[in-house]
Amino acid sequence: MADEISFLPLGAIIQSFRVGGVNIVQGFPTQDDYAEHNSPHFGATIGRVANRISGAKISNINGGKSYSFVANNGPNTLHGGNFGWGKRIWKGPNPVGVRKTVPGIEGELRGGETIEFVLTSEDGDEGFPGELVVKVFYTAGKITENGKEVTVLSQEYEAELIGGAEETVINMTNHSYFNLSGGPTVEGTVVQLATSSYLPLDEWGIPTTGPTTYTKVATTTPFTLGAQEPNFDDCFVVDPSASPSSIPIDTRGLHLTKLVTAHHPGSGIHLEVLSTEPAFQFYTGKWIDVPAVEGTPARGPRSGFCVEPSRFVNAINVDNWKNQVILKKGEKFGARIVYKAWKE
């Protein structure tokens, strides 16, 4: 699978994911290019806390202590701070065997090579308490589904608090930007979400209430991404009937749910994103702005869309949500994400 899917130690980044000869994820030719130009977080593993923390601070963990972080997105902390896990060099990729099945995906996996990236996040990393050992496992292979050859990329996240504090905060995801068109933008891509429930946000992307029905677009029926609209940068909730406080710190044993389906009629390329996580950020790339690099063209607005499975945005600062993201000593954080893609 090395010729179709590739990774980098920087950020445990997904650098390429080729389907029918088309790389459907945005990226750069070299690791140095990512270090210099990856302001959109193309393909990066996001942590310690994905998405935003309101006011760049948390309080009342570890016996009532408060912690402050860099405000790198208006008044808030975004994606773990200025030097989050997507900008760290991870150990790997290390081969860890072959997996012939992916829980929640029917059929035997052809290939199934699995690799591991490992990062030690020290106590005080970007201001966060506690020392963590973090692992990302990638499994790649193919299955046959309805007569079509489908490429599968499974991602498994695991983190353990090993010292420095009795508890910490964590929320991991992958920040791949998908472009199924083979062209400069996602225009013409047909998308369908699994839910119409979302968290209304303030001007800086912090939820103002609990789950509410999204009304700008009928998201649970297919809709087409145009040149500029519809514009999304919203956190959708997979099951609004579930109590937010009931989400376990390790979701790996939960049902693998199809969050988003997408295809581009011109290219014939299809994508499904599945996860065990309770929410996902759907972002249509309005703020992408990277220059041409080493033969790779410049990328601008709507050159890719993101599906970022995760916990609720700013969960640590909402009493009824904070258990989703508090990792205690002796526990393990866990999550799973699966990408499935094929060409007609």
Disulfide bonds with the S-S distance in Angstrom:
none
